[in-house]
């Protein structure tokens, strides 16, 4: 235990240890309160068997509007569906709170779901698996509603076993 100096002046070491302790306590409290929702996996959406159900589980009953504001950067032809690089960005003035990637012909339709911080740029990059040639569906929850876009990807060899 570090004790404060007895002369009335605080040492730098004492102040630093107190500040680090206070900072770690605040970080633990913030992480605990934010983690209650952020860590939850949308089980029903991952278990869904059709695109409409996935969208309903993630975004509720709000109708999805097809929009070119969602840009899907993926190659149109993929030799191996086991590793498909994908980049998604949303060009909109509205806040984007989440982005979902759906592959309707995969065994599990919901490939990825990203929850975004309100100040985050609405851009995500990942690698996905595709079972066969299909249209990738990307949906984004914005403050104005749900936006949707599609992109067809030809797959020579499926990546889902």
CORLINSUL-V405314 format. One record per residue. RES is the residue in one small letter. BURIAL is 1 if it has 24 or more other ideal C-beta (glycine too) atoms within 12 Angstrom, else 0. Layout:
res=RES burial=BURIAL
res=RES burial=BURIAL
This chain:
res=x burial=0
res=x burial=0
res=x burial=0
res=x burial=0
res=x burial=0
res=x burial=0
res=x burial=0
res=x burial=0
res=x burial=0
res=x burial=0
res=x burial=0
res=x burial=0
res=x burial=0
res=x burial=0
res=x burial=0
res=x burial=0
res=x burial=0
res=x burial=0
res=x burial=0
res=x burial=0
res=x burial=0
res=x burial=0
res=x burial=0
res=x burial=0
res=x burial=0
res=x burial=0
res=x burial=0
res=x burial=0
res=x burial=0
res=x burial=0
res=x burial=0
res=x burial=0
res=x burial=0
res=x burial=0
res=x burial=0
res=x burial=0
res=x burial=0
res=x burial=0
res=x burial=0
res=x burial=0
res=x burial=0
res=x burial=1
res=x burial=0
res=x burial=0
res=x burial=1
res=x burial=0
res=x burial=0
res=x burial=1
res=x burial=0
res=x burial=0
res=x burial=1
res=x burial=0
res=x burial=0
res=x burial=1
res=x burial=1
res=x burial=0
res=x burial=1
res=x burial=1
res=x burial=1
res=x burial=0
res=x burial=0
res=x burial=0
res=x burial=0
res=x burial=1
res=x burial=0
res=x burial=0
res=x burial=1
res=x burial=0
res=x burial=1
res=x burial=1
res=x burial=1
res=x burial=1
res=x burial=0
res=x burial=1
res=x burial=0
res=x burial=0
res=x burial=0
res=x burial=1
res=x burial=0
res=x burial=0
res=x burial=1
res=x burial=0
res=x burial=0
res=x burial=1
res=x burial=0
res=x burial=1
res=x burial=1
res=x burial=1
res=x burial=1
res=x burial=1
res=x burial=0
res=x burial=1
res=x burial=0
res=x burial=0
res=x burial=0
res=x burial=1
res=x burial=1
res=x burial=1
res=x burial=1
res=x burial=1
res=x burial=1
res=x burial=1
res=x burial=1
res=x burial=1
res=x burial=1
res=x burial=1
res=x burial=0
res=x burial=1
res=x burial=1
res=x burial=1
res=x burial=1
res=x burial=1
res=x burial=1
res=x burial=1
res=x burial=1
res=x burial=1
res=x burial=0
res=x burial=0
res=x burial=0
res=x burial=0
res=x burial=0
res=x burial=1
res=x burial=0
res=x burial=1
res=x burial=0
res=x burial=0
res=x burial=0
res=x burial=1
res=x burial=1
res=x burial=1
res=x burial=1
res=x burial=1
res=x burial=1
res=x burial=1
res=x burial=1
res=x burial=1
res=x burial=1
res=x burial=1
res=x burial=1
res=x burial=1
res=x burial=1
res=x burial=1
res=x burial=0
res=x burial=0
res=x burial=1
res=x burial=1
res=x burial=1
res=x burial=1
res=x burial=1
res=x burial=1
res=x burial=1
res=x burial=0
res=x burial=1
res=x burial=0
res=x burial=1
res=x burial=0
res=x burial=0
res=x burial=1
res=x burial=1
res=x burial=0
res=x burial=0
